[in-house]
Amino acid sequence: MRYILALLITLTSLFASARTGNAKPAPPAEDGKFSLSGYVKDSKSGEALIGATVYIKALKIGTTTNVYGFYSITLPAGVYDITCSYVGYTTWAQSVDLTKNHKQNIELAEVENQTEEVTVTADRPIDNVKKVEMSVNKLEMRTIEKIPALLGEVDVVRTIQLLPGVSTVGEGSSGFNVRGGSTDQNLVLLDQAPVFNSSHLFGFFSVFNPDAVANLKLMKGGIPAQYGGRLASVLDVRLKEGNNKKVSVKGGLGIIFSRLTIEAPIKKDKGSFIIAGRRSYGDLFLKLSSDKDLRKTSLYFYDLTAKANYSIGEKDKVFLSGYLGRDVFGSNSFGFQWGNTTTTARWNHVFNDKLFLNTIGYWSKYDYKLGAGTGDGSFDWTASIINTSFSPEFTWYPNPQNQITFGGQSIYYTIKPGAFLATASDGSPGGNSVPNQYGAESALFIANEQTISPRFTAQYGLRYSMFNRLGKGTAFNYNTTGVLNTEHPVIDSVDYSGNAVMKTYTVPEPRLALKYDVNDKSSIKASYNRMSQYIHLISSTTAATPLDVYTMSSNNTKAEIADQVALGYFRNFGLNSDWEASVEVYYKDMQNQIDYVDHADLLVNPHLEGSLLYGKGRSYGAEFYLKKATGRLTGWVSYTLSKTERQVNGINNNAWYNAKMDRPHNLNVVGSYDITKKYCLGANVVYTTGTAVGLSTDRLIFDGQTKGVPTSPANKRNSFRNPDTFRIDLSLTIQGHKRKPEHWYTDYESTWVFSVYNVLGRQNAFGVYTEQVATNPQLYRAMQFSVFGSQIPGVTWNFTF
């Protein structure tokens, strides 16, 4: 720990010294070589364009912008024709006489006529083929907005469920599973701050306001060294920076909620801000009911997303972003609520043409509450997880063949597993609580992307993570020598004072990605990465719910570790290489996976670890992907063939069993067609195998109520499967009024979105459960629960001015 802290202090000192402005421009890397660097932005709004390609045709080399729109490349002295391209934007081209280090900021104009094919030169670099990264999907909001959505409302998380390797646990859920991982094994980042529950309204919508999102990137494998802390994937959602050219207002009115977003310059071309808010109004309609109880019912969610940025000179830029959201459901007799709060502060500094610094500090909180009754005979249950982090990250461009990233991260966690306060019917107080948990996670990382030859590129690195479980707290030791599938009794315990180290884990996490260009339009890629996870979700359901419990690694609960290898073939074809195709195979081995003993009591249990079992996991499969990103017809087809299993001693007779998120077949067809400039038709076709489930006839009954996690007979785990899911969605987007300044005080346009979710009205199963037959308590029958059992129409009016 002290070594990591020492390095962070050193990096901070370097970071602070940069603010003095004493850094001198770097000399040429070698005699006769100079750096070309700058930012690529949207010409209309000033937004940074992430992943834009800067290409030198004569040398057939190029680079892409980082997540802040910055690029740098070192070239021999000479005159070059430079091009810059980005999907959906016109190509920029200019001749540059490179006789010294040169700064070239670039602004790209958005293509106005989306119904025409975008002209692409045959020499343009093909990102999905030429980039070393694999198992990665990127989506722009312009793409997401064309996809048919539930109730006409665009949703980020629901869209990524249509990508290869991604599945969901049931109809209507916005939780997602990636390559056999559980929901908590996804690192979900909102402007680099973690979000622990990304759902609104019981999973029907996500917390990401589409009007405030610039783009998203889902990493399923070959994950870069700067990311860690989760096993399955990283969903990196980046917010817009705000329009630094002029004031812009955007919003929408829908059936479920309404949105309003305001963007404006703080100082033109220097800084800007964006504020976006949403609020549902189900509770307002309930107040119109003739039922007095319904009029007193609360059922709504809201969120507020904000971001500001400002450029301090040419080398420094600061950002401040935040999110506040909450769901509320309840009545006078019962209710619960949950919400996320995040704050992120960042500083970008350009030391010189070759060294870029991004420093991040964030604070994130997720809390949830449950209550019933008022006064005597009532109870309240609360829980939360809070984390604070600091991370400096450097990017160094020593020469055209190497791009080095290095830095560190330190995170401090506080988990409040649950406090239960009750008042008995006679007015006497009662209740129980689980002591708070404290922990510190630290990491160092370094990686290099190296062009070894014109056809061969490698990205290799190492992340070294360490986790300290800290006091104040008590470490329990349990007797596990008896029957494994029963709650384990306490043998002894050790008390620790505040900030004392109770347990330490260290995990080296190597990362490797390789790319070989077969020709100009195809490549073969391979990757390996090891990931570790120290924060665990304890839940008896397959989807994240507001009442899930989080716990830290300890002397009993070990760090989860996953090793994944992947191999893929990538190819573009078509006249302008506008069709992208890929096939990937992967295998993932997981250690220290968590499961539960029969009848485990998960809530407000100070001896929760005595009810946990640990074992192995494996997931393997093949992913097929075909995508068209330009032209009047756009969309993709994805098919995933996979298997996900667990093996835990004490469960399923110690044999391998289907994991809850195992869905062997997953097919998605997503398309949109611009009929004219005014009309756009969208469609989704979804087919997935049903999730694995254990139908229970073995339950613990106490005082007439079912307790604990239900189990199936003969110690079989997840031996049944829900029915397959099949769904078709349709949408029609109509471009409404569009006025230019000569007819209106500002640019103005509006659109109407009409959609039908589940056009066929199929009763797809969210879950299947068993219940006793009333006339014969010895018999059980299976019951299917469907969230959407019919067609769900939706309409939304969107406006921008």
C-alpha positions in Angstrom: 0.0 0.0 0.0 2.8 2.5 0.9 4.4 1.9 -2.5 1.2 2.7 -4.3 0.7 5.8 -2.2 4.3 6.9 -2.8 3.8 6.6 -6.6 0.5 8.6 -6.4 2.3 11.3 -4.5 5.0 11.4 -7.0 2.5 11.6 -9.9 0.6 14.3 -8.0 3.8 16.3 -7.6 4.5 16.1 -11.3 0.9 17.0 -11.9 1.2 20.1 -9.7 4.5 21.2 -11.2 2.9 21.2 -14.6 0.6 24.0 -13.4 3.5 26.4 -13.0 3.8 26.5 -16.8 7.6 25.9 -16.7 7.4 22.8 -19.0 9.3 23.6 -22.2 8.1 22.4 -25.6 9.6 19.0 -26.4 12.3 18.8 -29.0 11.8 16.5 -32.0 11.8 12.9 -30.9 14.6 12.2 -33.5 16.5 14.3 -35.9 14.2 15.4 -38.7 11.0 14.2 -37.0 8.2 16.4 -35.6 4.9 16.0 -33.8 1.5 16.8 -35.2 -1.2 17.1 -32.5 -4.4 18.8 -31.5 -8.1 18.3 -30.8 -10.9 17.2 -33.1 -14.3 18.7 -32.4 -17.8 19.2 -33.8 -17.9 22.4 -35.8 -21.5 23.2 -34.7 -21.3 22.5 -30.9 -17.6 22.4 -30.1 -18.1 18.8 -28.7 -14.9 16.7 -28.7 -15.2 13.8 -31.1 -13.9 10.5 -29.5 -12.3 8.0 -31.8 -12.0 10.3 -34.9 -9.3 9.1 -37.3 -6.4 11.3 -38.4 -4.7 9.7 -41.4 -1.6 10.4 -43.5 -2.3 8.9 -46.9 1.3 9.0 -48.3 2.7 7.0 -45.3 -0.5 4.9 -44.8 -0.4 5.5 -41.1 -2.8 7.3 -38.7 -4.0 7.7 -35.2 -7.3 8.2 -33.4 -8.4 10.8 -30.9 -8.7 9.8 -27.2 -11.7 10.2 -25.0 -11.1 14.0 -24.9 -10.7 14.4 -28.6 -6.9 14.8 -28.4 -4.5 13.2 -30.9 -0.8 13.2 -31.5 1.5 11.6 -34.1 5.2 12.0 -34.9 6.3 12.2 -38.6 9.4 12.8 -40.6 9.7 16.4 -41.8 7.8 17.0 -45.0 4.6 18.1 -46.7 1.7 15.8 -46.1 -2.0 15.6 -47.1 -3.8 15.0 -43.8 -7.4 13.8 -43.6 -9.7 13.5 -40.6 -12.9 11.4 -40.7 -15.6 10.4 -38.3 -18.8 8.5 -39.0 -21.7 10.8 -39.8 -19.4 13.8 -40.5 -17.8 15.2 -43.7 -14.2 14.4 -44.2 -11.7 17.2 -43.4 -8.5 17.4 -45.6 -5.6 19.8 -45.6 -2.0 20.0 -46.6 0.5 20.5 -43.7 4.1 21.5 -44.1 5.7 19.8 -41.1 9.1 21.5 -40.4 8.5 21.9 -36.6 6.1 20.6 -34.0 2.7 21.7 -35.2 -0.6 22.0 -33.5 -3.6 21.4 -35.7 -7.1 21.7 -34.2 -9.8 20.2 -36.5 -13.5 20.9 -36.7 -15.7 18.5 -38.6 -19.2 19.3 -39.9 -22.0 16.9 -39.5 -23.5 15.4 -42.7 -26.8 17.3 -43.2 -28.5 14.9 -45.6 -28.6 11.5 -43.8 -30.6 9.9 -46.6 -27.6 9.9 -49.0 -24.7 7.6 -48.9 -21.6 9.2 -47.2 -18.8 9.3 -49.7 -15.8 7.4 -48.3 -12.4 7.2 -50.0 -10.9 3.8 -50.6 -7.8 4.8 -48.7 -9.6 5.6 -45.4 -8.5 3.5 -42.4 -11.1 0.9 -41.4 -11.3 1.2 -37.6 -12.9 -2.1 -36.8 -10.2 -3.9 -38.9 -7.2 -1.7 -38.3 -7.6 -1.0 -34.5 -6.0 -3.5 -32.2 -9.0 -3.5 -29.8 -11.5 -6.4 -30.1 -14.6 -7.5 -28.2 -15.6 -3.8 -28.2 -18.8 -2.1 -29.4 -19.2 1.6 -29.8 -22.6 3.3 -30.3 -23.3 6.9 -31.2 -26.5 8.5 -30.0 -27.6 9.1 -33.6 -27.7 5.3 -34.0 -29.4 4.6 -30.7 -32.2 7.2 -31.5 -33.3 5.3 -34.5 -33.8 2.0 -32.7 -37.4 1.1 -31.7 -37.7 1.7 -27.9 -40.1 0.7 -25.1 -42.9 3.4 -24.9 -41.0 5.4 -27.5 -38.2 6.4 -25.0 -34.6 5.9 -26.2 -32.6 3.9 -23.6 -28.8 3.3 -23.6 -28.8 0.0 -21.6 -31.7 -1.5 -23.5 -29.8 -0.8 -26.7 -26.6 -2.6 -25.6 -28.7 -5.7 -24.9 -29.0 -6.0 -28.7 -25.2 -6.4 -29.1 -23.4 -9.8 -29.4 -22.3 -11.3 -26.1 -24.8 -9.3 -24.1 -28.0 -10.7 -22.7 -30.7 -9.7 -20.2 -32.3 -11.8 -17.4 -35.8 -11.1 -18.5 -38.3 -9.0 -20.4 -38.5 -5.4 -19.1 -35.2 -5.5 -17.2 -32.4 -3.0 -17.9 -29.8 -5.1 -16.1 -27.4 -6.9 -18.4 -25.1 -9.8 -18.5 -21.9 -10.0 -20.6 -20.3 -13.3 -21.6 -21.6 -15.2 -18.6 -21.0 -12.6 -16.0 -23.6 -11.5 -13.4 -24.9 -7.9 -13.3 -22.5 -6.8 -10.6 -19.5 -7.9 -12.7 -20.1 -5.0 -15.1 -18.2 -1.8 -14.4 -20.8 0.9 -15.4 -19.2 4.3 -15.6 -21.0 7.6 -16.0 -18.3 10.1 -16.9 -15.9 7.7 -15.1 -17.8 7.5 -11.9 -19.3 4.1 -11.1 -23.0 3.5 -11.0 -24.1 0.5 -8.9 -27.7 0.3 -10.0 -28.3 1.7 -13.5 -32.1 1.2 -13.6 -35.2 3.3 -13.1 -38.7 2.1 -12.6 -37.9 -1.5 -11.6 -35.5 -1.9 -14.6 -37.8 -0.6 -17.4 -35.4 2.4 -18.1 -31.8 3.2 -17.3 -30.4 6.2 -15.4 -28.7 7.6 -18.6 -30.5 10.5 -20.0 -30.0 10.1 -23.8 -30.1 13.9 -24.4 -27.0 14.2 -22.2 -25.0 11.3 -23.5 -22.3 11.8 -26.2 -21.4 8.2 -26.8 -20.8 4.9 -25.1 -18.3 2.1 -25.4 -18.8 -1.5 -24.2 -15.6 -3.5 -23.6 -16.2 -7.3 -23.2 -12.6 -8.5 -23.6 -9.1 -7.3 -24.2 -9.9 -4.6 -21.6 -7.1 -1.9 -21.3 -5.0 -1.8 -18.2 -6.5 1.4 -16.8 -9.8 -0.3 -16.2 -10.3 -2.8 -13.3 -12.5 -3.8 -10.4 -15.0 -6.0 -12.3 -14.9 -9.4 -14.1 -17.2 -9.2 -17.1 -17.2 -5.9 -18.9 -16.8 -2.1 -18.8 -19.6 0.1 -20.0 -18.0 3.6 -20.4 -20.8 6.3 -20.9 -19.5 9.7 -21.7 -21.6 12.9 -21.2 -21.8 15.7 -23.7 -19.6 18.7 -22.8 -22.2 21.3 -23.8 -22.5 23.6 -26.8 -19.7 26.2 -26.6 -21.0 28.0 -29.7 -24.5 29.0 -28.8 -27.5 28.3 -26.5 -29.3 25.1 -27.3 -32.4 23.6 -25.8 -33.6 20.0 -26.4 -36.4 18.0 -24.8 -39.3 15.6 -25.2 -42.7 14.8 -24.0 -43.6 11.1 -23.7 -46.2 8.8 -22.1 -44.1 7.9 -19.1 -41.8 10.9 -18.6 -40.6 14.2 -20.0 -37.1 15.6 -20.6 -35.5 19.0 -20.9 -31.9 19.7 -21.7 -30.1 23.1 -21.8 -26.6 23.7 -23.3 -24.8 27.0 -23.5 -21.4 28.5 -23.6 -19.8 29.8 -20.4 -17.5 31.8 -22.7 -17.7 31.1 -26.4 -15.1 28.6 -27.6 -13.6 28.5 -24.1 -16.1 26.7 -21.9 -19.7 25.4 -21.8 -22.2 23.6 -19.7 -25.1 21.2 -20.1 -28.0 20.5 -17.7 -30.5 17.7 -18.4 -33.4 16.6 -16.3 -36.2 14.0 -16.5 -39.2 13.3 -14.4 -41.9 10.6 -14.7 -45.5 11.4 -13.9 -47.2 8.1 -13.1 -48.0 9.5 -9.6 -49.8 12.5 -11.1 -52.2 10.3 -13.1 -52.8 8.2 -9.9 -54.0 11.4 -8.2 -56.9 11.5 -10.7 -58.1 8.1 -9.6 -61.4 7.7 -7.7 -59.6 5.2 -5.4 -58.4 7.2 -2.3 -55.6 4.7 -1.7 -54.3 5.1 -5.3 -54.4 8.9 -4.9 -52.0 8.6 -2.0 -49.6 6.3 -3.9 -46.2 7.5 -5.0 -44.8 6.1 -8.2 -42.2 8.2 -10.0 -38.5 8.7 -10.7 -36.4 11.8 -11.5 -32.8 12.5 -12.4 -30.6 15.5 -13.1 -27.4 15.3 -15.1 -25.0 18.2 -15.4 -21.6 18.9 -16.8 -19.4 22.0 -17.2 -16.0 22.5 -18.8 -13.6 25.4 -19.2 -10.3 25.8 -21.1 -7.5 27.5 -19.1 -5.2 28.5 -21.9 -4.2 26.1 -24.6 -2.8 23.3 -22.3 -5.3 23.0 -19.5 -9.0 22.1 -19.4 -11.1 21.4 -16.4 -14.4 19.4 -16.2 -17.0 19.0 -13.5 -19.9 16.6 -13.9 -22.6 15.1 -11.7 -25.7 13.0 -11.5 -28.6 12.8 -9.1 -31.4 10.4 -9.5 -34.0 8.7 -7.4 -37.0 6.2 -7.7 -39.9 6.4 -5.2 -42.6 3.9 -4.8 -45.1 3.5 -2.0 -48.2 4.3 -0.1 -49.1 5.1 3.5 -48.5 1.5 4.5 -45.5 0.5 2.4 -42.8 2.0 0.3 -39.3 1.9 -0.9 -36.9 4.1 -2.8 -33.4 4.0 -4.3 -31.0 6.4 -6.0 -27.6 7.2 -7.3 -25.4 10.3 -6.8 -22.1 10.9 -8.5 -19.7 13.8 -8.8 -16.6 13.8 -11.1 -13.9 16.4 -11.3 -11.2 16.1 -14.1 -8.2 18.1 -15.3 -6.6 17.6 -18.7 -3.1 18.9 -19.2 -1.0 18.8 -22.3 2.6 18.9 -21.1 3.9 19.0 -24.7 3.0 17.5 -28.1 3.7 14.0 -26.8 2.6 13.9 -23.2 -1.1 14.1 -22.1 -2.4 13.9 -18.5 -6.0 13.2 -17.4 -6.5 13.4 -13.6 -9.8 12.1 -12.2 -11.4 12.4 -8.8 -14.9 11.1 -8.1 -17.4 10.5 -5.4 -20.3 8.0 -5.9 -23.1 6.9 -3.6 -25.9 4.4 -4.1 -28.5 4.0 -1.4 -31.8 2.2 -0.9 -34.6 2.2 1.6 -37.6 0.1 2.6 -40.3 0.9 5.0 -43.8 -0.3 6.1 -46.3 1.2 8.4 -46.2 4.3 10.5 -45.9 4.8 14.2 -46.5 1.6 16.2 -46.1 -1.6 14.2 -43.7 -0.1 11.6 -40.2 -0.7 10.4 -37.5 1.0 8.2 -34.6 -0.6 6.5 -31.7 1.4 4.9 -28.5 0.5 3.2 -25.9 2.2 1.0 -22.5 1.9 -0.7 -20.2 5.0 -1.0 -16.8 5.2 -2.8 -14.3 8.0 -3.4 -11.4 7.8 -5.9 -8.4 9.6 -7.2 -6.6 8.6 -10.4 -3.9 10.3 -12.5 -3.6 8.8 -16.0 -0.8 9.7 -18.5 -0.7 9.1 -22.2 2.7 9.4 -23.9 3.3 9.4 -27.7 7.1 8.8 -28.0 6.9 8.0 -31.7 4.5 6.7 -34.3 5.1 3.1 -33.3 4.2 3.4 -29.6 1.5 4.9 -27.5 2.1 4.4 -23.7 -0.5 4.8 -21.0 0.4 4.7 -17.3 -0.9 5.9 -14.0 -2.6 4.7 -10.8 -5.9 4.7 -8.9 -6.9 4.6 -5.3 -10.5 4.0 -4.1 -12.0 4.1 -0.6 -15.2 2.2 0.0 -17.8 2.4 2.8 -20.6 -0.1 2.7 -23.6 0.1 5.0 -25.1 -3.4 4.5 -28.3 -2.7 6.3 -29.9 -1.0 9.4 -33.3 -2.4 10.4 -35.3 -0.2 12.8 -38.7 -1.3 14.0 -41.4 -0.2 16.4 -43.6 -3.0 17.9 -47.4 -2.7 18.1 -47.0 -1.8 21.8 -44.6 1.0 20.9 -41.4 -0.7 22.1 -38.4 -0.1 19.8 -36.5 -3.0 18.2 -34.6 -3.9 15.1 -31.1 -5.0 14.0 -28.2 -3.7 11.9 -25.1 -5.1 10.2 -21.9 -3.2 11.0 -20.4 -1.0 8.3 -17.7 -2.3 6.1 -14.6 -0.3 5.0 -12.0 -1.0 2.4 -9.3 0.5 0.1 -8.6 -0.6 -3.4 -5.4 0.6 -5.1 -3.8 -0.1 -8.5 -0.9 0.8 -10.7 -1.1 0.3 -14.4 1.1 0.6 -17.5 0.3 -0.4 -21.1 1.8 0.2 -24.6 0.2 0.0 -28.0 3.0 -0.8 -30.4 3.1 -1.1 -34.1 5.7 -3.9 -34.6 5.4 -4.0 -38.4 3.0 -2.6 -41.0 0.8 -5.6 -40.5 1.4 -6.5 -36.9 0.3 -4.5 -33.8 0.4 -5.4 -30.1 -1.1 -3.8 -27.1 0.3 -5.2 -23.8 0.3 -4.0 -20.2 -0.1 -4.9 -16.6 -2.5 -3.7 -13.9 -1.4 -4.5 -10.3 -4.3 -4.2 -7.9 -4.4 -4.5 -4.1 -7.4 -4.5 -1.8 -7.3 -3.9 2.0 -10.3 -4.8 4.1 -10.2 -2.3 6.9 -11.5 -2.0 10.4 -13.4 -1.0 12.5 -14.9 -4.5 12.3 -15.0 -8.1 13.4 -13.6 -11.0 11.3 -15.5 -14.2 11.9 -14.2 -17.7 11.3 -16.8 -20.4 10.3 -16.9 -24.1 10.6 -17.1 -25.4 7.0 -16.2 -29.0 7.8 -19.8 -30.2 8.2 -22.6 -30.3 5.6 -21.6 -27.7 3.0 -25.1 -26.8 1.9 -26.2 -25.5 5.4 -25.5 -22.3 7.3 -22.0 -22.6 8.9 -21.7 -21.9 12.6 -19.1 -19.4 14.0 -15.9 -20.9 15.5 -14.3 -17.7 16.7 -13.8 -14.0 15.9 -11.2 -11.3 16.0 -12.0 -7.6 16.6 -10.1 -4.8 14.7 -9.9 -1.2 15.5 -10.5 1.7 13.0 -8.4 1.6 9.8 -6.6 -1.6 10.9 -6.0 -4.0 8.0 -8.2 -7.0 8.5 -7.2 -8.8 5.2 -5.1 -8.0 2.1 -5.4 -9.3 -1.4 -3.0 -8.5 -4.3 -3.7 -9.6 -7.9 -1.4 -9.0 -10.9 -3.7 -8.5 -13.9 -1.8 -8.9 -17.3 -3.4 -7.6 -20.5 -2.5 -8.5 -24.1 -4.1 -7.8 -27.5 -2.7 -8.7 -30.9 -3.7 -7.8 -34.4 -2.4 -9.1 -37.7 -3.6 -7.5 -41.0 -4.4 -10.2 -43.5 -4.9 -7.5 -46.1 -6.3 -3.9 -46.3 -9.8 -5.0 -45.5 -9.4 -7.9 -43.0 -7.5 -8.8 -39.9 -7.1 -11.5 -37.2 -7.1 -10.4 -33.6 -6.4 -12.2 -30.3 -6.6 -11.0 -26.6 -6.1 -12.1 -23.1 -6.9 -10.3 -19.9 -7.2 -11.1 -16.2 -9.6 -9.1 -14.1 -10.2 -9.0 -10.3 -13.2 -7.9 -8.2 -13.4 -7.1 -4.5 -17.0 -5.7 -4.2 -19.7 -8.4 -4.5 -23.5 -8.3 -5.0 -25.4 -10.7 -2.8 -28.7 -11.5 -4.4 -31.0 -14.4 -4.9 -32.4 -13.0 -8.1 -30.9 -12.8 -11.6 -31.5 -9.1 -12.0 -30.3 -6.2 -9.9 -33.1 -5.0 -7.5 -33.2 -2.1 -5.1 -32.9 -4.5 -2.1 -29.7 -6.2 -3.1 -26.9 -6.4 -0.6 -23.3 -5.5 -1.3 -20.3 -6.9 0.6 -16.5 -6.7 0.4 -13.8 -9.3 0.2 -12.7 -10.5 3.6 -11.0 -13.4 5.3 -13.9 -15.5 4.1 -15.0 -13.9 0.9 -12.1 -14.0 -1.5 -11.4 -11.8 -4.4 -13.2 -12.9 -7.6 -10.8 -13.5 -10.5 -11.5 -14.1 -14.2 -9.1 -15.1 -17.0 -10.4 -14.6 -20.6 -9.0 -15.4 -24.0 -10.6 -14.4 -27.3 -9.8 -14.9 -31.0 -11.5 -13.1 -33.8 -11.6 -12.4 -37.5 -12.7 -9.0 -38.8 -13.5 -8.0 -42.3 -15.1 -5.1 -44.2 -16.7 -5.3 -47.6 -18.8 -3.4 -50.0 -18.0 -0.6 -52.5 -17.0 1.8 -49.7 -16.2 -0.8 -47.0 -19.5 0.2 -45.4 -20.3 -3.3 -44.3 -18.5 -4.6 -41.2 -18.4 -8.3 -40.2 -16.7 -10.1 -37.4 -16.7 -13.5 -35.6 -15.2 -14.0 -32.2 -14.7 -17.0 -30.0 -13.9 -16.7 -26.3 -13.3 -18.7 -23.2 -13.5 -17.3 -19.7 -12.4 -19.1 -16.5 -13.7 -17.6 -13.2 -12.5 -18.2 -9.6 -14.2 -17.6 -6.2 -17.7 -17.3 -7.6 -20.4 -16.8 -4.9 -23.5 -18.9 -4.3 -25.7 -19.6 -1.3 -26.7 -22.5 1.0 -30.2 -23.7 0.9 -32.6 -21.3 2.7 -30.0 -18.6 3.0 -31.1 -15.4 4.8 -29.5 -12.5 2.8 -31.0 -9.4 4.4 -29.8 -7.8 7.7 -27.7 -10.9 8.5 -24.5 -10.1 10.5 -23.4 -13.7 9.7 -24.1 -13.5 6.0 -20.7 -15.0 5.1 -21.8 -18.2 7.0 -24.5 -18.7 4.3 -22.2 -18.2 1.3 -20.5 -20.9 -0.8 -17.6 -20.4 -3.2 -16.7 -22.2 -6.4 -15.7 -22.0 -10.0 -17.3 -20.6 -13.2 -16.7 -20.9 -16.9 -18.2 -19.3 -20.0 -17.4 -19.9 -23.6 -19.0 -19.2 -26.9 -18.9 -17.6 -30.4 -20.2 -14.2 -31.4 -21.2 -13.3 -35.0 -21.7 -9.6 -36.0 -22.7 -7.9 -39.2 -23.1 -4.1 -39.3 -23.9 -1.4 -41.7 -23.1 2.1 -40.3 -23.7 4.4 -43.3 -26.4 5.0 -46.0 -30.1 5.0 -45.9 -30.2 1.4 -44.5 -28.3 1.0 -41.3 -28.2 -1.5 -38.5 -26.8 -4.8 -37.5 -27.4 -8.5 -37.0 -25.8 -10.3 -34.1 -25.9 -13.9 -33.0 -24.3 -15.4 -29.9 -23.9 -19.1 -29.2 -22.7 -19.6 -25.6 -22.6 -21.7 -22.4 -22.2 -20.5 -18.8 -21.8 -22.8 -15.9 -20.8 -22.9 -12.2 -19.4 -25.6 -10.0 -19.7 -25.2 -6.2 -19.1 -27.9 -3.7 -22.3 -28.6 -1.8 -24.6 -27.6 -4.7 -25.9 -29.8 -7.5 -24.1 -32.8 -6.0 -20.8 -31.0 -6.6 -21.3 -31.2 -10.4 -21.3 -28.3 -12.9 -24.7 -26.6 -13.3 -26.2 -23.9 -15.5 -25.6 -20.4 -14.2 -28.7 -18.3 -13.8 -27.7 -16.1 -16.7 -27.0 -19.0 -19.1 -28.8 -18.3 -22.4 -27.3 -20.5 -25.2 -28.8 -18.8 -28.2 -29.2 -15.0 -28.6 -30.2 -13.5 -32.0 -30.8 -9.8 -32.6 -31.7 -8.0 -35.9 -31.7 -4.2 -35.6 -32.4 -2.0 -38.6 -33.5 1.5 -39.6 -34.3 2.8 -43.1 -34.6 6.4 -44.1 -37.5 6.3 -46.5 -37.2 10.1 -47.2 -35.6 13.0 -45.3 -38.8 13.1 -43.3 -39.7 9.5 -42.5 -37.5 6.8 -40.9 -38.7 3.2 -40.2 -37.0 1.1 -37.5 -37.4 -2.5 -36.5 -36.0 -5.0 -33.9 -36.3 -8.7 -34.0 -35.1 -10.5 -30.8 -34.9 -14.2 -30.1 -33.2 -15.7 -27.0 -33.2 -19.0 -25.1 -34.9 -18.8 -21.8 -32.8 -18.3 -18.6 -31.9 -21.3 -16.4 -34.0 -21.5 -13.3 -34.6 -23.8 -10.4 -38.3 -24.6 -9.9 -38.7 -25.1 -6.2 -40.9 -27.4 -4.2 -38.6 -27.3 -1.1 -39.2 -24.3 1.0 -38.6 -23.4 4.6 -42.0 -22.4 6.2 -42.0 -20.4 9.4 -45.0 -18.9 11.0 -47.0 -19.5 7.8 -44.5 -17.6 5.6 -41.8 -18.8 3.2 -38.3 -17.9 4.3 -34.9 -17.8 2.6 -33.8 -18.9 -0.9 -36.1 -21.6 -2.4 -34.4 -24.8 -3.5 -35.3 -27.6 -5.9 -35.5 -31.3 -4.9 -32.6 -33.7 -5.1 -30.1 -30.8 -4.7 -30.5 -29.9 -8.3 -29.6 -26.2 -9.1 -31.1 -24.4 -12.2 -32.2 -27.7 -13.8 -35.2 -26.1 -15.6 -35.4 -23.3 -18.2 -37.8 -20.5 -18.8 -39.6 -20.5 -22.2 -37.7 -18.9 -25.1 -38.2 -15.2 -25.8 -39.3 -13.9 -29.2 -40.2 -10.3 -29.9 -40.6 -7.8 -32.7 -40.6 -4.0 -32.2 -41.4 -1.3 -34.8 -41.0 2.4 -34.9 -41.7 5.3 -37.2 -39.8 8.6 -36.8 -41.3 11.7 -38.5 -39.3 14.8 -39.0 -41.6 17.6 -38.1 -41.1 21.4 -38.2 -37.7 22.6 -39.1 -37.0 26.3 -39.3 -33.8 28.2 -40.0 -33.0 31.6 -38.5 -34.4 33.5 -41.4 -37.9 32.3 -40.5 -37.4 31.8 -36.7 -35.4 33.4 -33.9 -33.1 30.3 -33.9 -32.7 26.9 -35.5 -35.7 24.8 -34.6 -36.7 21.3 -35.4 -39.0 18.6 -33.9 -39.7 14.9 -34.4 -42.5 12.5 -33.6 -41.6 9.0 -32.7 -44.3 6.3 -32.8 -43.5 2.8 -31.7 -45.0 -0.5 -30.9 -43.1 -2.8 -28.5 -43.8 -6.5 -28.8 -45.8 -6.2 -32.0 -46.9 -9.8 -31.9 -48.2 -9.5 -28.3 -46.3 -12.5 -27.1 -46.4 -13.3 -23.4 -42.7 -13.7 -23.0 -41.8 -15.0 -19.6 -39.9 -12.8 -17.2 -39.9 -15.7 -14.8 -41.5 -19.0 -13.8 -42.2 -19.9 -10.3 -44.1 -22.7 -8.4 -47.0 -22.4 -6.1 -49.0 -24.9 -4.0 -52.3 -26.1 -5.5 -55.0 -24.8 -3.1 -57.1 -27.9 -3.4 -54.1 -30.2 -2.8 -51.2 -28.7 -0.8 -49.1 -31.7 -1.7 -49.1 -30.6 -5.4 -47.2 -27.7 -6.9 -47.8 -26.1 -10.3 -45.6 -23.9 -12.4 -46.7 -20.3 -13.0 -45.4 -18.0 -15.7 -45.0 -14.3 -15.0 -44.9 -11.9 -18.0 -44.1 -8.2 -17.7 -45.4 -7.4 -21.2 -48.1 -9.8 -22.3 -49.4 -7.6 -25.2 -48.5 -4.9 -27.6 -47.1 -1.7 -25.9 -47.7 1.4 -28.1 -45.7 4.5 -27.4 -45.4 8.1 -28.7 -42.9 10.8 -28.0 -42.5 14.3 -29.3 -38.9 15.6 -29.3 -37.8 19.2 -30.0 -34.6 21.1 -30.4 -33.9 24.8 -30.7 
